[in-house]
Amino acid sequence: MVADSGSAGDAALREAIDRAERGDAEAFGELYRLLARRVNGLCRHLLGSREDAEDATSEVFLRVRVALGRYDRSVPFGAWLTGIATHLCVDRLRRRGRERRLFDPEPLPEAGGPEPSPLGELMADEERAALGRAIARLPERHRVPLTLRYYGEMSYDEIAARLGLTREQVAINLFRAKQRLRRSLARGGTP
């Protein structure tokens, strides 16, 4: 999510982290400016909705503000931030599933095609846009592990721990997600 390559952007990020840890509110605003778009893109892919992603992004940064003093510098900041965002989104997806079972007598219809996400806006070519639409149409059990693997850059073991699955279940869900994506893209992106 955030590279640790020693670039000028990384230096600005490290400086903002240092200042934010010391309680500098402007530095926390700088962290938000530097990272909110990436966090929002991840949340958007996980939750499938712009509004839900915006709410989740705000909550992620509230959690970061509270937890920043406990940030372990041996872990890349991007991985730490991705973990917070992923955990929050997975919790919301679980809660959404429980709420549907409690309050909806019938399953909700699938949402229409996704609106452009911040990540989608960066993708210029049509193949990537079609892939994004196909991912958004995947069932949650396939979309979430796929998003964590390729957008969150998490290992199978990390995904298994985050979702409460075995490594083998993660592998099966990823395999099935890729199969569904291939079929969808072969049909021109239709489900």
N, C-alpha and C positions, 0 to 999 in steps of 0.2 A: 504494500500500500504506500509506504513512504520509504524510498530508497535511502540507504546509508552509504552513499558513494563519495561523500566528502565534497559535494558541489556547494556552490554559494547558497542555494536553497536549503541544503542540509545545515549549513552553518547558521542561517537565519532561524531555522527551526530549533536547533540546539540552544541558541541564544534566547529565543522566546520561551522555551521550556525552562531554562534557568531562571529567567525573570519571573515567569508565572509561578514557579515553585516558591519564590520569595514573596509572593502576594501581589505582584504588579498586575493590576486589572487590565491595563493596556496590552500587556504581553499576552494575557489570556485571549484578548480580542484578536491579537496577531495569530495565535494558534488557530483560532476559529477561522480566520481569513485564509490561512495556509492549508487547512485540512478539511474544512466543512464540505467542500465539493466532493472530495473523495469519499468521505463518510456517507454523505447523502447518496452517492451512486451505489455504494454497497448496500445501504438500507433499502434503496429503491429496488435493487435486484432481489433482495431477500423478501421484501414485503409486497412488492408488485404494485405499489400505489405511490404517486407523488406526495399526496397529503400525508399518508402514513410515514413516508420516508422523511418528510420535513419535521414531523413531530418527533420521530425517533432521533433524528440528527440533533435536535435541540436537547433532548434528554441525554443523549450520549455525551454532549459537551458539559451538561450539568454534572453528570457522573464523573467526567474527567476532572472537572474543577474540584470536586470533593475528594477524589482519589489521588490527585497529582502528587501529594506529599508522600504517598506510598509507592510511587512509580519506581521500579527497579531498573536502573540504568544499564544493567547487563542484558536487558531485553530491548530490542529495537523499539523505539516509540511507536512506529507504524504497526508493529505486531501487537503491542499492548492496546493501542487504540482500536485496531481491528477486532481484538478479543472483546472489548467492551461493547462495540457496536453489534457484533455477532450475537453475543449473549443476550443483549437487549432485544434484538429482532427475533431470535428464536423464542424467547419468553413471550413476546407479543404474538407470534404465530401459534404457540401452544394455547395461550389465553383465547385467541380468536377461535381456535378449534373447539375449546370448551364452551365458549359463549354460543357458538352456532348450535352445538348439541343441546344446549339448555333452552335457547330462545327461538330457534328457527325450526318450524315443523318440516320444512322442505329444504334441501340443499340450495345454497345460493347459486345463481347462474354465474358462469365464469365471466370474468371481466373481459371487456373488449380489448383490442390491441393496445399495447402500452403507449403512453405518451413519451416523447423523447426525454430520456434521463440526462443528467449532466455528462455521464459517460457516453451516451448515445450521440450527444451533440458533438463530441469530439471525433466520433467515428464518421468518416466522410464517405466511405464506400457502401454501396447497397448491400453487399454480402454481410457485413457486420450488422447493419440495421435489421436485416432479415433474421440473423442469428439472435439478436436481442429480443425480437418479437417472439421467436420460437421458444426461447428460454422462459419468457414471461408466461407462456401458455402451458408450461409443464406443470404437472401436479406438484403440490408442495413437497411431497416426499422425495421427488427427484430434483426440483428446482433448488431447494435449500442446500443439499450437499454439493450440487454442481456449482452453485454460486460461491460457497465457502471454499471449494477447491480451486476454482480458476480466478475468481475475483478477490477472494480473501486470502488466497495463496496458503491455505492450510493443508497440512498432511492428512492422510486417511485417519491416522490415530487421533489427531487434534479434532477432526470432524466427529469421529466416533465419541470422543469424550464430551464434546460440546452438545451433541444431540442425544446422548444416552443410548447409542447403538454400538454394535460390535464392529470391528474393522471390516469383517466380511459383509455385513449389512450395508455399510457405506460403499464398499466396492460394487456390490450388486446394484444398489440404487444409482450409482454413477454410471455403471454399464448400461442400465435401462434408460437413464436420462439421455445418454449419448445416442442410443438406438433411436429413441423417439425424436431427437433432434435431427438425426440423419434422414429419417422418414419424412419429417415435416419439411425440411429444406429441399428434399428431392421433389416434393409436391409443390414447390414454390412458396413454402412458408405457411401453408394452411395446416390446421391441426389434424 
